[in-house]
Amino acid sequence: MNLFDLNGKKALVTGSSRGIGKAIAQALVEAGAQVVINGVSDRVFQTAQELKNTTGTQVIPIQADLSQRLETRRLFDESLHQLGGIDILFINHGIQRAHKAENFPLDDCDIVLEVDLTSGFMLNQWAGQYML
């Protein structure tokens, strides 16, 4: 029994245009999963090509700004449509803003919370509803 056999599984990996997210997407593809990768910049399309060159398997790139709730919803809906379902959700995205605590702008706090907490909560909730 191959414990890492993901043939037929469908995965969405957020924040996967570089670094850890890219490596997770590559590992999922190598294990047989069909994968959607996501990033806020158009680098996600370059990463999709790099992963195809490395693994020989097509991944689906979706550019979406997860600081915007409509974009987060679009990412999830488009992933479901492109994959034909979802079995694996890997939340890897996140941002940071650096300020002294006593001067931290509320607008920066809002965007960090939206990206790092709210969008991840929403994606997990939608994926859970779908999986149930």
ABEGO torsion letter per residue (X at the ends): XBAABABGBBBBBBGAABEAAAAAAAAAAAAGBBBBBBBABAAAAAAAAAAAAAAGBBBBBBBBBAABAAAAAAAAAAAAAAAGEBABBBBABEBBBBBBAAABBAAAAAAAAAAAAAAAAAAAAAAAAAAX
